[in-house]
Amino acid sequence: MVAGTEKPGPLTGIRVADFTWAWAGPQGSLLLSMLGAEVIKIESNARLDHARVHTLTAGSLTGGIDESPVFNDLNLGKRSLTLNLKKQRARDLVKDLVPHCDIVLQNMRPGVLDKMGLGYRELSKLKPDLIMLSSSAVGATGPERTYTGYAPTFACLSGMVDISGHPDEPPIALSGSVDLRVGTASAFAVLAALIHRKRTGEGQDIDLSSTEVMSSMMGEAFVGYALNGRLPERVGNRDRTLAPQGVYRNLDDAGDPQWTSIAITTDSEWDALKTVIADPQLDGESFATSTARRTHHDELDAIIERWTEQRSNQASVQLLQAAGIAAAVVHNGKSLATDPHLAERGIYQSVEHPLLGEVKVVGPPWKLEGANVPGPAPLLGQHNDYVLKEILGLEASEIDALVKDEIVY
């Protein structure tokens, strides 16, 4: 499927002024863009989105500032307006633009836009039903509000890292996927605010704490401590009640490791697993009940892994699924890119980028009429004339003067 050729989305007609950068913020506006919103990314040579030049996971990127595949993936279909917010005239242009927008998104430190006169209090005077979402490390209030934060920070402060990993190892740091969860939560909050506005006519000032997004995803840890005063322990790939559950090693034809995830929830599934593996050791008293299996999980894992190591993960999963057992391949980047199930569902789509050429990107995570990949990410300043002329009504001579004075920069 070629992106940008589908029906209008459910947010068609909604316009977003997007000040976000890095990963977490742009992921939120990306999802809104996939739903049909027009997203105007406000950026500048004076403060480049660092996804244009490097990432915390991939390091420095090759090519120019318009050739970053990471930036392209996170900013599909957006429009780029270059305004140097260090200059008052640029900030005035933002104020001219806001009445034409429904939503403002930003993920700078709390107070930065307020000092520029571009906080919610000022912008809502220009558009009373404005929805503004401000995403930060720990929120805009509280003693830690000035914290600088990236994904590992959010994950650690949330408590998620402390319960991630194996019991005999240090906590496992989480990184980029955390940003994407925060961005998804941002998009969800904006959609809720749009529904509220449609019902009441009221805008919203949304203060989103990235740390609290992650904390909200581990509610059982809070409830457990409140009920019994015990801290949850790291359990690796196991479950606190199911047994066996884990990730088991396979070997491909070249002898390289692969992995299969297996989870058993009932005695009938356990009987099915015994039939598939056909190892007489599984008939012992040590594994007769779910409680016994949890007690002897290490021994059980060794038996299961002897079986999985004799075949590929795909072969293991086919045999287990055919017996009614919950099993899945543990994918990596290569296997995801060639997975026939994902290909049939059209998760990968093509966009034609003016510098990168035709590239494959990940489409919307939902099957929803009108939700689509709206095209490639913009070149820096690609849509200056569109925004300044068509939306704000400036003359060409005025724009030339703004460029000369590095206001449009």
Summary of the structure (lengths in Angstrom):
residues: 409
radius of gyration: 25.3
end to end distance: 35.4
largest distance: 86.3
contacts: 1297
relative contact order: 0.15
helix: 42%
strand: 16%
